[in-house]
Amino acid sequence: MEGLKRSREEKDCVTPEKKRSRGGDTSLQHELTENSVQPESCSLTDLQLKTLGIQSPESRRQLLHCLQKCWQLSNEPMKVFNDPIHGHIELHPLLVRIIDTPQFQRLRNIKQLGGTYLVFPGASHNRFEHSIGVGYLAGCLVQALNDRQPELLINKRDQLCVQIAGLCHDLGHGPFSHMFDGMFIPAVRPEIKWKHESASVQMFDHLVQVNGLESVMVRYGLVLPEDLIFIKEQIAGPLESLTSGSSWPYKGRAEEKSYLYEIVANKKNGIDVDKWDYFARDCYHLGIQNNFDYRRFLKFARVCEVKGQKHICTRDKEVGNLYDMFHTRNCLHRRAYQHKVGNITEVMITEALVKADPYVLIGGSSGKMFRISQAIEDMEAYTKLTDHVFEQILYSSDPNLSEAQRILQNIVCRRLYKCVGQTTPESHLNVSQEMLLAWSGEIAASKPRGTEVDLKAEDFVISVIYMDYGMKEKNPINNVHFYCKNDPNKAIRIRKNQVSKLLPERFAEQLIRVYCKQTDEKSLEAAKKYFVQWCITRNFSKPQDGDVTAPELTPLKRDWQSDDDDSDDCERHRASGSRAPVNGGQSVKTNLFNAQRDKQR
């Protein structure tokens, strides 16, 4: 009993120094919180704590972390969102203030997958819910790193800024998402290099200014303009070019927190929370299986130092799962994002917007009116530009919009341009708009003998699609760092030949699709023969249905035949009794004679 009493007395008499060394000074936390003392504003450093008499490095580190946790305590309740992908998620009040602005609510009216919704009936989700999901996952990854490695000294400012960047990373998307910056703007304003990321930065500045959020951000502990710069850098990369003598391009955070720039939009290897959300969300709405589980990645994520910079790493055993992640990305593009009907639907919407551009005006700042293509220059006007422009044109009474209305009416009634074939070039081609127009002329000039239908260059639409693992021809896993169980602080690389011999040899390819605007049966049949003849001339790969659509043309190209193809064709034609030429024009009769002669031998 005396021993128990003595242990209790010793426990009650723990000195403040002992409490700090144990990292459990709850009374200090309470005192600081009650007196609204914010360690961030005090700018306490390890050197200052040492000057105050705390000699132990471990004690100073734990005390700094304790003080930062004090600042993270908030009396304001978090708001709960019920998300179909992530379940019940909690968001900080500052994030809710951003969500409750017209600039963010605008994302409710922009389809996440653009024209793909017109192919997959379930893909009706919008940029709004995706952005909330990315903001939530950004907080999850920051919190996981902070819990696993307190020595990183991730503070509340860091966490809030990363979450805000995730929340606002897609503010700049235009109507039908990637169609707007990938197809429409290049068509009407080819002289400018404009991407939605730059518009996201502009829209974020506009959102903060017109809604008076600067004072709200300061009240929640952010430091301006430093944290605003940090948020925008996470969205669009460095805002300024490197100054002389500087190797670190960012201004919002020092190089010691370089890993924070890999959370929302990872420029190093593409593994970021943006992908995690759209993998899960898009697969859910498309009805496609998602083979990547971000929750497992969160369990193994940690920060390691590589050549003076800190990077987010994962366990070595997870390398196969990361290859699966990029394979999932490729499958989503192949099966949904680059679906041939969805692609041509977006081409037709783009054509309609191009024709309507001079006649659809949007009110902006100071009462000025802007065209659709000019709205990107004024965020007040751009806030009003969403997918609803489709119906605005379709139901307009302006006679100047009749051509655009005809195209949109064809989309509504599913009178779409038809795909006549798909091929791949032998090597990567740098394709320009001028080259596509030249190719249309080449196809029109590739009229095969015996074809009665005359088609013109303007009857063809050519679409070049890039399929890759996210980093063009490069293997993204080569830029990922891993760690081993025995030494979790040492970053290593794992090459493809260390993982499996069944992984892809190449990580990018081009697909060339050709569509025909003439959709009657005779024109389509002729267009397919035009396309096959063009592929022969251009030395592209044989279209998948080339032997069916143009059986008289495909045998003429020796490269398209193989020994297996020859024997299969021989057996097929022998069974059917067909006299269609095979093997470069030889008749079936000749092939049967040769087969009988070989049998006799």
Secondary structure, DSSP 8 states (H G I E B T S, - for coil): -HHHHHHHHHHHT--HHHHHHHT--HHHHHHHHHTT--HHHHT--HHHHHHTT---HHHHHHHHHHHHHHHH--SS--EEEEETTTEEEEE-HHHHHHHTSHHHHGGGGSBTTGGGGGTSTT---BHHHHHHHHHHHHHHHHHHHHHH-GGG---HHHHHHHHHHHHHTTTT-BTTBHHIIIIIHHHH-TTS---HHHHHHHHHHHHHHHTT-HHHHHHTT--TTHHHHHHHHHHHS-SS---TT-----SSS-GGGGGGGGSSS-TTTS-SHHHHHHHHHHHHHHT------HHHHHHH-EEEEETTEEEEEEEGGGHHHHHHHHHHHHHHIIIIIT-HHHHHHHHHHHHHHHHHTTT--EE-GGG-EE-TTTGGG-HHHHHT-STTHHHHHHT---GGGHHHHHHHHHHHTT---EEEEEE--SS-----HHHHHHHHHHHHT---TT------GGGEEEEEEEEESSSTTS-GGGG--EE-SS-TT--B---GGGT-TTS-S-SEEEEEEEEES--SHHHHHHHHHHHHHHHHHHT----TTHHHH-TTTGGG-GGG--HHHHHHHHHHHHHHT----BTTTB-HHHHHHHHHHHHH-
